[in-house]
């Protein structure tokens, strides 16, 4: 997910997306432990996406707090 797409999301959508991505990551880790994934880089990409979402959420919180 690109940063421009993340910035277009509302705060509620961001929170929902973070929960969804974290759930998907837990499932992927469990599946990877049982049978290796075809592309283990997907775990890394998912972790980066979650970090981007959380960074945007935090920046919005700081912007609201400073106003």
CHARMM-style PDB file with segment names, atoms N, HN, CA, C and O in Angstrom:
ATOM      1  N   UNK     1       0.844  -1.164   0.000  1.00  0.00      PROA
ATOM      2  CA  UNK     1       0.000   0.000   0.000  1.00  0.00      PROA
ATOM      3  C   UNK     1       0.900   1.241   0.000  1.00  0.00      PROA
ATOM      4  O   UNK     1       1.831   1.354   0.797  1.00  0.00      PROA
ATOM      5  N   UNK     2       0.603   2.146  -0.895  1.00  0.00      PROA
ATOM      6  HN  UNK     2      -0.153   2.054  -1.543  1.00  0.00      PROA
ATOM      7  CA  UNK     2       1.417   3.344  -1.036  1.00  0.00      PROA
ATOM      8  C   UNK     2       1.033   4.386   0.009  1.00  0.00      PROA
ATOM      9  O   UNK     2      -0.077   4.375   0.542  1.00  0.00      PROA
ATOM     10  N   UNK     3       1.960   5.274   0.287  1.00  0.00      PROA
ATOM     11  HN  UNK     3       2.862   5.283  -0.146  1.00  0.00      PROA
ATOM     12  CA  UNK     3       1.744   6.314   1.279  1.00  0.00      PROA
ATOM     13  C   UNK     3       0.609   7.235   0.847  1.00  0.00      PROA
ATOM     14  O   UNK     3      -0.169   7.688   1.686  1.00  0.00      PROA
ATOM     15  N   UNK     4       0.507   7.514  -0.433  1.00  0.00      PROA
ATOM     16  HN  UNK     4       1.140   7.145  -1.114  1.00  0.00      PROA
ATOM     17  CA  UNK     4      -0.564   8.389  -0.917  1.00  0.00      PROA
ATOM     18  C   UNK     4      -1.932   7.754  -0.672  1.00  0.00      PROA
ATOM     19  O   UNK     4      -2.893   8.460  -0.365  1.00  0.00      PROA
ATOM     20  N   UNK     5      -2.029   6.441  -0.803  1.00  0.00      PROA
ATOM     21  HN  UNK     5      -1.248   5.868  -1.052  1.00  0.00      PROA
ATOM     22  CA  UNK     5      -3.286   5.743  -0.528  1.00  0.00      PROA
ATOM     23  C   UNK     5      -3.608   5.792   0.960  1.00  0.00      PROA
ATOM     24  O   UNK     5      -4.771   5.924   1.341  1.00  0.00      PROA
ATOM     25  N   UNK     6      -2.592   5.687   1.793  1.00  0.00      PROA
ATOM     26  HN  UNK     6      -1.648   5.579   1.484  1.00  0.00      PROA
ATOM     27  CA  UNK     6      -2.793   5.698   3.238  1.00  0.00      PROA
ATOM     28  C   UNK     6      -3.290   7.061   3.699  1.00  0.00      PROA
ATOM     29  O   UNK     6      -4.162   7.146   4.564  1.00  0.00      PROA
ATOM     30  N   UNK     7      -2.741   8.124   3.128  1.00  0.00      PROA
ATOM     31  HN  UNK     7      -2.032   8.055   2.426  1.00  0.00      PROA
ATOM     32  CA  UNK     7      -3.132   9.472   3.532  1.00  0.00      PROA
ATOM     33  C   UNK     7      -4.572   9.792   3.155  1.00  0.00      PROA
ATOM     34  O   UNK     7      -5.188  10.666   3.765  1.00  0.00      PROA
ATOM     35  N   UNK     8      -5.117   9.099   2.161  1.00  0.00      PROA
ATOM     36  HN  UNK     8      -4.617   8.390   1.665  1.00  0.00      PROA
ATOM     37  CA  UNK     8      -6.492   9.332   1.741  1.00  0.00      PROA
ATOM     38  C   UNK     8      -7.509   8.701   2.685  1.00  0.00      PROA
ATOM     39  O   UNK     8      -8.675   9.095   2.687  1.00  0.00      PROA
ATOM     40  N   UNK     9      -7.084   7.727   3.486  1.00  0.00      PROA
ATOM     41  HN  UNK     9      -6.137   7.407   3.485  1.00  0.00      PROA
ATOM     42  CA  UNK     9      -7.991   7.034   4.389  1.00  0.00      PROA
ATOM     43  C   UNK     9      -8.380   7.917   5.565  1.00  0.00      PROA
ATOM     44  O   UNK     9      -7.603   8.765   6.003  1.00  0.00      PROA
ATOM     45  N   UNK    10      -9.586   7.710   6.069  1.00  0.00      PROA
ATOM     46  HN  UNK    10     -10.218   7.021   5.714  1.00  0.00      PROA
ATOM     47  CA  UNK    10      -9.998   8.418   7.272  1.00  0.00      PROA
ATOM     48  C   UNK    10      -9.364   7.729   8.479  1.00  0.00      PROA
ATOM     49  O   UNK    10      -8.818   6.631   8.362  1.00  0.00      PROA
ATOM     50  N   UNK    11      -9.441   8.373   9.621  1.00  0.00      PROA
ATOM     51  HN  UNK    11      -9.884   9.265   9.716  1.00  0.00      PROA
ATOM     52  CA  UNK    11      -8.832   7.816  10.826  1.00  0.00      PROA
ATOM     53  C   UNK    11      -9.503   6.506  11.222  1.00  0.00      PROA
ATOM     54  O   UNK    11      -8.826   5.567  11.641  1.00  0.00      PROA
ATOM     55  N   UNK    12     -10.809   6.433  11.095  1.00  0.00      PROA
ATOM     56  HN  UNK    12     -11.359   7.195  10.754  1.00  0.00      PROA
ATOM     57  CA  UNK    12     -11.526   5.193  11.419  1.00  0.00      PROA
ATOM     58  C   UNK    12     -11.111   4.066  10.475  1.00  0.00      PROA
ATOM     59  O   UNK    12     -10.920   2.926  10.898  1.00  0.00      PROA
ATOM     60  N   UNK    13     -10.976   4.400   9.194  1.00  0.00      PROA
ATOM     61  HN  UNK    13     -11.131   5.326   8.851  1.00  0.00      PROA
ATOM     62  CA  UNK    13     -10.527   3.403   8.225  1.00  0.00      PROA
ATOM     63  C   UNK    13      -9.104   2.949   8.511  1.00  0.00      PROA
ATOM     64  O   UNK    13      -8.766   1.780   8.327  1.00  0.00      PROA
ATOM     65  N   UNK    14      -8.270   3.888   8.966  1.00  0.00      PROA
ATOM     66  HN  UNK    14      -8.545   4.838   9.116  1.00  0.00      PROA
ATOM     67  CA  UNK    14      -6.897   3.540   9.318  1.00  0.00      PROA
ATOM     68  C   UNK    14      -6.873   2.521  10.453  1.00  0.00      PROA
ATOM     69  O   UNK    14      -6.155   1.523  10.386  1.00  0.00      PROA
ATOM     70  N   UNK    15      -7.656   2.779  11.487  1.00  0.00      PROA
ATOM     71  HN  UNK    15      -8.238   3.590  11.541  1.00  0.00      PROA
ATOM     72  CA  UNK    15      -7.705   1.858  12.625  1.00  0.00      PROA
ATOM     73  C   UNK    15      -8.203   0.479  12.204  1.00  0.00      PROA
ATOM     74  O   UNK    15      -7.669  -0.546  12.630  1.00  0.00      PROA
ATOM     75  N   UNK    16      -9.222   0.470  11.374  1.00  0.00      PROA
ATOM     76  HN  UNK    16      -9.656   1.302  11.029  1.00  0.00      PROA
ATOM     77  CA  UNK    16      -9.767  -0.797  10.881  1.00  0.00      PROA
ATOM     78  C   UNK    16      -8.744  -1.543  10.032  1.00  0.00      PROA
ATOM     79  O   UNK    16      -8.606  -2.762  10.135  1.00  0.00      PROA
ATOM     80  N   UNK    17      -8.040  -0.809   9.206  1.00  0.00      PROA
ATOM     81  HN  UNK    17      -8.152   0.181   9.122  1.00  0.00      PROA
ATOM     82  CA  UNK    17      -7.039  -1.418   8.327  1.00  0.00      PROA
ATOM     83  C   UNK    17      -5.871  -1.987   9.130  1.00  0.00      PROA
ATOM     84  O   UNK    17      -5.348  -3.051   8.799  1.00  0.00      PROA
ATOM     85  N   UNK    18      -5.459  -1.277  10.190  1.00  0.00      PROA
ATOM     86  HN  UNK    18      -5.883  -0.412  10.459  1.00  0.00      PROA
ATOM     87  CA  UNK    18      -4.383  -1.765  11.049  1.00  0.00      PROA
ATOM     88  C   UNK    18      -4.779  -3.088  11.690  1.00  0.00      PROA
ATOM     89  O   UNK    18      -3.988  -4.031  11.714  1.00  0.00      PROA
ATOM     90  N   UNK    19      -6.005  -3.161  12.211  1.00  0.00      PROA
ATOM     91  HN  UNK    19      -6.647  -2.395  12.193  1.00  0.00      PROA
ATOM     92  CA  UNK    19      -6.479  -4.410  12.816  1.00  0.00      PROA
ATOM     93  C   UNK    19      -6.501  -5.543  11.800  1.00  0.00      PROA
ATOM     94  O   UNK    19      -6.086  -6.662  12.102  1.00  0.00      PROA
ATOM     95  N   UNK    20      -6.980  -5.255  10.612  1.00  0.00      PROA
ATOM     96  HN  UNK    20      -7.317  -4.346  10.367  1.00  0.00      PROA
ATOM     97  CA  UNK    20      -7.057  -6.271   9.560  1.00  0.00      PROA
ATOM     98  C   UNK    20      -5.667  -6.770   9.181  1.00  0.00      PROA
ATOM     99  O   UNK    20      -5.444  -7.975   9.057  1.00  0.00      PROA
ATOM    100  N   UNK    21      -4.742  -5.845   8.999  1.00  0.00      PROA
ATOM    101  HN  UNK    21      -4.923  -4.866   9.099  1.00  0.00      PROA
ATOM    102  CA  UNK    21      -3.384  -6.215   8.597  1.00  0.00      PROA
ATOM    103  C   UNK    21      -2.680  -7.015   9.689  1.00  0.00      PROA
ATOM    104  O   UNK    21      -1.960  -7.968   9.391  1.00  0.00      PROA
ATOM    105  N   UNK    22      -2.882  -6.632  10.964  1.00  0.00      PROA
ATOM    106  HN  UNK    22      -3.466  -5.857  11.206  1.00  0.00      PROA
ATOM    107  CA  UNK    22      -2.257  -7.372  12.057  1.00  0.00      PROA
ATOM    108  C   UNK    22      -2.808  -8.793  12.130  1.00  0.00      PROA
ATOM    109  O   UNK    22      -2.058  -9.742  12.362  1.00  0.00      PROA
ATOM    110  N   UNK    23      -4.114  -8.940  11.934  1.00  0.00      PROA
ATOM    111  HN  UNK    23      -4.724  -8.170  11.746  1.00  0.00      PROA
ATOM    112  CA  UNK    23      -4.729 -10.271  11.938  1.00  0.00      PROA
ATOM    113  C   UNK    23      -4.175 -11.110  10.800  1.00  0.00      PROA
ATOM    114  O   UNK    23      -3.874 -12.290  10.982  1.00  0.00      PROA
ATOM    115  N   UNK    24      -4.040 -10.505   9.625  1.00  0.00      PROA
ATOM    116  HN  UNK    24      -4.284  -9.547   9.477  1.00  0.00      PROA
ATOM    117  CA  UNK    24      -3.512 -11.223   8.477  1.00  0.00      PROA
ATOM    118  C   UNK    24      -2.055 -11.641   8.723  1.00  0.00      PROA
ATOM    119  O   UNK    24      -1.637 -12.722   8.307  1.00  0.00      PROA
ATOM    120  N   UNK    25      -1.291 -10.785   9.397  1.00  0.00      PROA
ATOM    121  HN  UNK    25      -1.630  -9.907   9.736  1.00  0.00      PROA
ATOM    122  CA  UNK    25       0.099 -11.110   9.669  1.00  0.00      PROA
ATOM    123  C   UNK    25       0.213 -12.301  10.619  1.00  0.00      PROA
ATOM    124  O   UNK    25       1.063 -13.171  10.430  1.00  0.00      PROA
ATOM    125  N   UNK    26      -0.644 -12.337  11.638  1.00  0.00      PROA
ATOM    126  HN  UNK    26      -1.335 -11.631  11.791  1.00  0.00      PROA
ATOM    127  CA  UNK    26      -0.635 -13.466  12.571  1.00  0.00      PROA
ATOM    128  C   UNK    26      -0.961 -14.757  11.830  1.00  0.00      PROA
ATOM    129  O   UNK    26      -0.319 -15.783  12.056  1.00  0.00      PROA
ATOM    130  N   UNK    27      -1.945 -14.710  10.957  1.00  0.00      PROA
ATOM    131  HN  UNK    27      -2.466 -13.876  10.774  1.00  0.00      PROA
ATOM    132  CA  UNK    27      -2.314 -15.894  10.173  1.00  0.00      PROA
ATOM    133  C   UNK    27      -1.173 -16.336   9.265  1.00  0.00      PROA
ATOM    134  O   UNK    27      -0.880 -17.527   9.155  1.00  0.00      PROA
ATOM    135  N   UNK    28      -0.535 -15.366   8.616  1.00  0.00      PROA
ATOM    136  HN  UNK    28      -0.773 -14.399   8.705  1.00  0.00      PROA
ATOM    137  CA  UNK    28       0.564 -15.710   7.714  1.00  0.00      PROA
ATOM    138  C   UNK    28       1.734 -16.318   8.474  1.00  0.00      PROA
ATOM    139  O   UNK    28       2.360 -17.263   7.996  1.00  0.00      PROA
ATOM    140  N   UNK    29       2.035 -15.781   9.660  1.00  0.00      PROA
ATOM    141  HN  UNK    29       1.527 -15.013  10.049  1.00  0.00      PROA
ATOM    142  CA  UNK    29       3.125 -16.340  10.463  1.00  0.00      PROA
ATOM    143  C   UNK    29       2.816 -17.773  10.877  1.00  0.00      PROA
ATOM    144  O   UNK    29       3.689 -18.640  10.841  1.00  0.00      PROA
ATOM    145  N   UNK    30       1.571 -18.016  11.269  1.00  0.00      PROA
ATOM    146  HN  UNK    30       0.861 -17.312  11.299  1.00  0.00      PROA
ATOM    147  CA  UNK    30       1.169 -19.359  11.662  1.00  0.00      PROA
ATOM    148  C   UNK    30       1.251 -20.308  10.476  1.00  0.00      PROA
ATOM    149  O   UNK    30       1.772 -21.415  10.603  1.00  0.00      PROA
ATOM    150  N   UNK    31       0.747 -19.889   9.339  1.00  0.00      PROA
ATOM    151  HN  UNK    31       0.323 -18.989   9.236  1.00  0.00      PROA
ATOM    152  CA  UNK    31       0.813 -20.719   8.132  1.00  0.00      PROA
ATOM    153  C   UNK    31       2.257 -20.966   7.716  1.00  0.00      PROA
ATOM    154  O   UNK    31       2.600 -22.053   7.249  1.00  0.00      PROA
ATOM    155  N   UNK    32       3.103 -19.949   7.889  1.00  0.00      PROA
ATOM    156  HN  UNK    32       2.824 -19.067   8.268  1.00  0.00      PROA
ATOM    157  CA  UNK    32       4.504 -20.100   7.513  1.00  0.00      PROA
ATOM    158  C   UNK    32       5.224 -21.086   8.447  1.00  0.00      PROA
ATOM    159  O   UNK    32       6.144 -21.786   8.024  1.00  0.00      PROA
ATOM    160  N   UNK    33       4.805 -21.135   9.701  1.00  0.00      PROA
ATOM    161  HN  UNK    33       4.058 -20.566  10.045  1.00  0.00      PROA
ATOM    162  CA  UNK    33       5.410 -22.072  10.645  1.00  0.00      PROA
ATOM    163  C   UNK    33       5.034 -23.512  10.304  1.00  0.00      PROA
ATOM    164  O   UNK    33       5.830 -24.430  10.499  1.00  0.00      PROA
ATOM    165  N   UNK    34       3.823 -23.703   9.799  1.00  0.00      PROA
ATOM    166  HN  UNK    34       3.176 -22.957   9.641  1.00  0.00      PROA
ATOM    167  CA  UNK    34       3.349 -25.049   9.463  1.00  0.00      PROA
ATOM    168  C   UNK    34       3.912 -25.488   8.116  1.00  0.00      PROA
ATOM    169  O   UNK    34       4.578 -26.519   8.015  1.00  0.00      PROA
ATOM    170  N   UNK    35       3.642 -24.708   7.104  1.00  0.00      PROA
ATOM    171  HN  UNK    35       3.101 -23.870   7.186  1.00  0.00      PROA
ATOM    172  CA  UNK    35       4.178 -24.990   5.773  1.00  0.00      PROA
ATOM    173  C   UNK    35       4.788 -23.699   5.239  1.00  0.00      PROA
ATOM    174  O   UNK    35       4.117 -22.667   5.239  1.00  0.00      PROA
ATOM    175  N   UNK    36       6.020 -23.724   4.790  1.00  0.00      PROA
ATOM    176  HN  UNK    36       6.566 -24.562   4.790  1.00  0.00      PROA
ATOM    177  CA  UNK    36       6.675 -22.493   4.324  1.00  0.00      PROA
ATOM    178  C   UNK    36       5.895 -21.804   3.202  1.00  0.00      PROA
ATOM    179  O   UNK    36       5.324 -22.451   2.324  1.00  0.00      PROA
ATOM    180  N   UNK    37       5.891 -20.486   3.262  1.00  0.00      PROA
ATOM    181  HN  UNK    37       6.355 -19.960   3.976  1.00  0.00      PROA
ATOM    182  CA  UNK    37       5.223 -19.695   2.230  1.00  0.00      PROA
ATOM    183  C   UNK    37       6.038 -19.737   0.947  1.00  0.00      PROA
ATOM    184  O   UNK    37       7.252 -19.936   0.969  1.00  0.00      PROA
ATOM    185  N   UNK    38       5.347 -19.545  -0.171  1.00  0.00      PROA
ATOM    186  HN  UNK    38       4.360 -19.383  -0.189  1.00  0.00      PROA
ATOM    187  CA  UNK    38       6.036 -19.480  -1.454  1.00  0.00      PROA
ATOM    188  C   UNK    38       6.974 -18.280  -1.495  1.00  0.00      PROA
ATOM    189  O   UNK    38       8.092 -18.368  -2.003  1.00  0.00      PROA
ATOM    190  N   UNK    39       6.506 -17.160  -0.954  1.00  0.00      PROA
ATOM    191  HN  UNK    39       5.598 -17.088  -0.541  1.00  0.00      PROA
ATOM    192  CA  UNK    39       7.294 -15.934  -0.951  1.00  0.00      PROA
ATOM    193  C   UNK    39       7.335 -15.374   0.474  1.00  0.00      PROA
ATOM    194  O   UNK    39       6.424 -14.645   0.866  1.00  0.00      PROA
ATOM    195  N   UNK    40       8.376 -15.699   1.262  1.00  0.00      PROA
ATOM    196  HN  UNK    40       9.116 -16.291   0.944  1.00  0.00      PROA
ATOM    197  CA  UNK    40       8.443 -15.212   2.631  1.00  0.00      PROA
ATOM    198  C   UNK    40       8.614 -13.694   2.735  1.00  0.00      PROA
ATOM    199  O   UNK    40       8.459 -13.130   3.819  1.00  0.00      PROA
ATOM    200  N   UNK    41       8.929 -13.034   1.632  1.00  0.00      PROA
ATOM    201  HN  UNK    41       9.055 -13.491   0.751  1.00  0.00      PROA
ATOM    202  CA  UNK    41       9.052 -11.575   1.639  1.00  0.00      PROA
ATOM    203  C   UNK    41       7.700 -10.897   1.881  1.00  0.00      PROA
ATOM    204  O   UNK    41       7.649  -9.719   2.234  1.00  0.00      PROA
ATOM    205  N   UNK    42       6.611 -11.638   1.693  1.00  0.00      PROA
ATOM    206  HN  UNK    42       6.652 -12.595   1.406  1.00  0.00      PROA
ATOM    207  CA  UNK    42       5.286 -11.075   1.953  1.00  0.00      PROA
ATOM    208  C   UNK    42       5.141 -10.685   3.414  1.00  0.00      PROA
ATOM    209  O   UNK    42       4.473  -9.700   3.729  1.00  0.00      PROA
ATOM    210  N   UNK    43       5.765 -11.453   4.314  1.00  0.00      PROA
ATOM    211  HN  UNK    43       6.307 -12.252   4.058  1.00  0.00      PROA
ATOM    212  CA  UNK    43       5.728 -11.113   5.737  1.00  0.00      PROA
ATOM    213  C   UNK    43       6.408  -9.766   5.980  1.00  0.00      PROA
ATOM    214  O   UNK    43       5.905  -8.932   6.733  1.00  0.00      PROA
ATOM    215  N   UNK    44       7.541  -9.570   5.343  1.00  0.00      PROA
ATOM    216  HN  UNK    44       7.949 -10.248   4.731  1.00  0.00      PROA
ATOM    217  CA  UNK    44       8.269  -8.318   5.496  1.00  0.00      PROA
ATOM    218  C   UNK    44       7.464  -7.148   4.938  1.00  0.00      PROA
ATOM    219  O   UNK    44       7.391  -6.089   5.563  1.00  0.00      PROA
ATOM    220  N   UNK    45       6.865  -7.334   3.778  1.00  0.00      PROA
ATOM    221  HN  UNK    45       6.924  -8.194   3.271  1.00  0.00      PROA
ATOM    222  CA  UNK    45       6.059  -6.278   3.170  1.00  0.00      PROA
ATOM    223  C   UNK    45       4.851  -5.940   4.037  1.00  0.00      PROA
ATOM    224  O   UNK    45       4.474  -4.775   4.156  1.00  0.00      PROA
ATOM    225  N   UNK    46       4.250  -6.954   4.637  1.00  0.00      PROA
ATOM    226  HN  UNK    46       4.556  -7.901   4.540  1.00  0.00      PROA
ATOM    227  CA  UNK    46       3.090  -6.733   5.495  1.00  0.00      PROA
ATOM    228  C   UNK    46       3.492  -5.952   6.744  1.00  0.00      PROA
ATOM    229  O   UNK    46       2.758  -5.072   7.195  1.00  0.00      PROA
ATOM    230  N   UNK    47       4.647  -6.273   7.295  1.00  0.00      PROA
ATOM    231  HN  UNK    47       5.243  -6.987   6.928  1.00  0.00      PROA
ATOM    232  CA  UNK    47       5.142  -5.569   8.473  1.00  0.00      PROA
ATOM    233  C   UNK    47       5.411  -4.100   8.145  1.00  0.00      PROA
ATOM    234  O   UNK    47       5.125  -3.219   8.955  1.00  0.00      PROA
ATOM    235  N   UNK    48       5.954  -3.842   6.971  1.00  0.00      PROA
ATOM    236  HN  UNK    48       6.186  -4.558   6.313  1.00  0.00      PROA
ATOM    237  CA  UNK    48       6.231  -2.464   6.543  1.00  0.00      PROA
ATOM    238  C   UNK    48       4.928  -1.697   6.341  1.00  0.00      PROA
ATOM    239  O   UNK    48       4.833  -0.523   6.700  1.00  0.00      PROA
ATOM    240  N   UNK    49       3.933  -2.354   5.771  1.00  0.00      PROA
ATOM    241  HN  UNK    49       4.010  -3.307   5.479  1.00  0.00      PROA
ATOM    242  CA  UNK    49       2.630  -1.709   5.567  1.00  0.00      PROA
ATOM    243  C   UNK    49       2.001  -1.329   6.904  1.00  0.00      PROA
ATOM    244  O   UNK    49       1.456  -0.235   7.049  1.00  0.00      PROA
ATOM    245  N   UNK    50       2.076  -2.233   7.877  1.00  0.00      PROA
ATOM    246  HN  UNK    50       2.519  -3.122   7.759  1.00  0.00      PROA
ATOM    247  CA  UNK    50       1.528  -1.946   9.208  1.00  0.00      PROA
ATOM    248  C   UNK    50       2.254  -0.755   9.825  1.00  0.00      PROA
ATOM    249  O   UNK    50       1.623   0.109  10.434  1.00  0.00      PROA
ATOM    250  N   UNK    51       3.565  -0.706   9.672  1.00  0.00      PROA
ATOM    251  HN  UNK    51       4.078  -1.408   9.177  1.00  0.00      PROA
ATOM    252  CA  UNK    51       4.339   0.414  10.213  1.00  0.00      PROA
ATOM    253  C   UNK    51       3.935   1.728   9.545  1.00  0.00      PROA
ATOM    254  O   UNK    51       3.832   2.756  10.215  1.00  0.00      PROA
ATOM    255  N   UNK    52       3.710   1.702   8.249  1.00  0.00      PROA
ATOM    256  HN  UNK    52       3.793   0.867   7.705  1.00  0.00      PROA
ATOM    257  CA  UNK    52       3.282   2.917   7.538  1.00  0.00      PROA
ATOM    258  C   UNK    52       1.919   3.398   8.045  1.00  0.00      PROA
ATOM    259  O   UNK    52       1.708   4.593   8.253  1.00  0.00      PROA
ATOM    260  N   UNK    53       1.004   2.452   8.237  1.00  0.00      PROA
ATOM    261  HN  UNK    53       1.175   1.482   8.068  1.00  0.00      PROA
ATOM    262  CA  UNK    53      -0.324   2.806   8.733  1.00  0.00      PROA
ATOM    263  C   UNK    53      -0.233   3.409  10.137  1.00  0.00      PROA
ATOM    264  O   UNK    53      -0.875   4.419  10.425  1.00  0.00      PROA
ATOM    265  N   UNK    54       0.554   2.798  10.993  1.00  0.00      PROA
ATOM    266  HN  UNK    54       1.076   1.977  10.759  1.00  0.00      PROA
ATOM    267  CA  UNK    54       0.681   3.288  12.364  1.00  0.00      PROA
ATOM    268  C   UNK    54       1.392   4.639  12.409  1.00  0.00      PROA
ATOM    269  O   UNK    54       1.074   5.478  13.252  1.00  0.00      PROA
ATOM    270  N   UNK    55       2.339   4.852  11.520  1.00  0.00      PROA
ATOM    271  HN  UNK    55       2.597   4.170  10.835  1.00  0.00      PROA
ATOM    272  CA  UNK    55       3.033   6.137  11.455  1.00  0.00      PROA
ATOM    273  C   UNK    55       2.069   7.248  11.053  1.00  0.00      PROA
ATOM    274  O   UNK    55       2.091   8.332  11.636  1.00  0.00      PROA
ATOM    275  N   UNK    56       1.236   6.986  10.071  1.00  0.00      PROA
ATOM    276  HN  UNK    56       1.218   6.105   9.598  1.00  0.00      PROA
ATOM    277  CA  UNK    56       0.254   7.982   9.643  1.00  0.00      PROA
ATOM    278  C   UNK    56      -0.742   8.276  10.764  1.00  0.00      PROA
ATOM    279  O   UNK    56      -1.113   9.429  10.981  1.00  0.00      PROA
ATOM    280  N   UNK    57      -1.171   7.242  11.469  1.00  0.00      PROA
ATOM    281  HN  UNK    57      -0.870   6.305  11.293  1.00  0.00      PROA
ATOM    282  CA  UNK    57      -2.100   7.427  12.580  1.00  0.00      PROA
ATOM    283  C   UNK    57      -1.459   8.287  13.665  1.00  0.00      PROA
ATOM    284  O   UNK    57      -2.098   9.193  14.201  1.00  0.00      PROA
ATOM    285  N   UNK    58      -0.215   8.009  13.984  1.00  0.00      PROA
ATOM    286  HN  UNK    58       0.304   7.273  13.549  1.00  0.00      PROA
ATOM    287  CA  UNK    58       0.492   8.777  15.014  1.00  0.00      PROA
ATOM    288  C   UNK    58       0.688  10.224  14.583  1.00  0.00      PROA
ATOM    289  O   UNK    58       0.552  11.130  15.405  1.00  0.00      PROA
ATOM    290  N   UNK    59       0.999  10.458  13.336  1.00  0.00      PROA
ATOM    291  HN  UNK    59       1.110   9.722  12.668  1.00  0.00      PROA
ATOM    292  CA  UNK    59       1.188  11.834  12.873  1.00  0.00      PROA
ATOM    293  C   UNK    59      -0.126  12.612  12.941  1.00  0.00      PROA
ATOM    294  O   UNK    59      -0.133  13.806  13.240  1.00  0.00      PROA
ATOM    295  N   UNK    60      -1.223  11.936  12.665  1.00  0.00      PROA
ATOM    296  HN  UNK    60      -1.217  10.966  12.422  1.00  0.00      PROA
ATOM    297  CA  UNK    60      -2.530  12.604  12.787  1.00  0.00      PROA
ATOM    298  C   UNK    60      -2.830  12.940  14.237  1.00  0.00      PROA
ATOM    299  O   UNK    60      -3.368  14.010  14.522  1.00  0.00      PROA
ATOM    300  N   UNK    61      -2.492  12.045  15.158  1.00  0.00      PROA
ATOM    301  HN  UNK    61      -2.055  11.176  14.926  1.00  0.00      PROA
ATOM    302  CA  UNK    61      -2.702  12.302  16.576  1.00  0.00      PROA
ATOM    303  C   UNK    61      -1.878  13.503  17.025  1.00  0.00      PROA
ATOM    304  O   UNK    61      -2.370  14.352  17.769  1.00  0.00      PROA
ATOM    305  N   UNK    62      -0.642  13.576  16.584  1.00  0.00      PROA
ATOM    306  HN  UNK    62      -0.242  12.887  15.981  1.00  0.00      PROA
ATOM    307  CA  UNK    62       0.206  14.695  16.968  1.00  0.00      PROA
ATOM    308  C   UNK    62      -0.284  16.004  16.378  1.00  0.00      PROA
ATOM    309  O   UNK    62      -0.198  17.042  17.033  1.00  0.00      PROA
ATOM    310  N   UNK    63      -0.797  15.979  15.152  1.00  0.00      PROA
ATOM    311  HN  UNK    63      -0.867  15.135  14.619  1.00  0.00      PROA
ATOM    312  CA  UNK    63      -1.337  17.184  14.523  1.00  0.00      PROA
ATOM    313  C   UNK    63      -2.558  17.681  15.271  1.00  0.00      PROA
ATOM    314  O   UNK    63      -2.714  18.887  15.464  1.00  0.00      PROA
ATOM    315  N   UNK    64      -3.423  16.777  15.693  1.00  0.00      PROA
ATOM    316  HN  UNK    64      -3.296  15.798  15.536  1.00  0.00      PROA
ATOM    317  CA  UNK    64      -4.611  17.175  16.447  1.00  0.00      PROA
ATOM    318  C   UNK    64      -4.221  17.737  17.816  1.00  0.00      PROA
ATOM    319  O   UNK    64      -4.818  18.696  18.305  1.00  0.00      PROA
ATOM    320  N   UNK    65      -3.230  17.130  18.407  1.00  0.00      PROA
ATOM    321  HN  UNK    65      -2.745  16.351  18.010  1.00  0.00      PROA
ATOM    322  CA  UNK    65      -2.793  17.545  19.740  1.00  0.00      PROA
ATOM    323  C   UNK    65      -2.150  18.939  19.712  1.00  0.00      PROA
ATOM    324  O   UNK    65      -2.313  19.722  20.648  1.00  0.00      PROA
ATOM    325  N   UNK    66      -1.428  19.236  18.646  1.00  0.00      PROA
ATOM    326  HN  UNK    66      -1.295  18.600  17.885  1.00  0.00      PROA
ATOM    327  CA  UNK    66      -0.742  20.523  18.547  1.00  0.00      PROA
ATOM    328  C   UNK    66      -1.693  21.668  18.216  1.00  0.00      PROA
ATOM    329  O   UNK    66      -1.351  22.829  18.440  1.00  0.00      PROA
ATOM    330  N   UNK    67      -2.863  21.372  17.694  1.00  0.00      PROA
ATOM    331  HN  UNK    67      -3.141  20.429  17.512  1.00  0.00      PROA
ATOM    332  CA  UNK    67      -3.816  22.421  17.319  1.00  0.00      PROA
ATOM    333  C   UNK    67      -4.544  22.978  18.483  1.00  0.00      PROA
ATOM    334  OT1 UNK    67      -5.378  23.869  18.322  1.00  0.00      PROA
TER     335      UNK     67
END
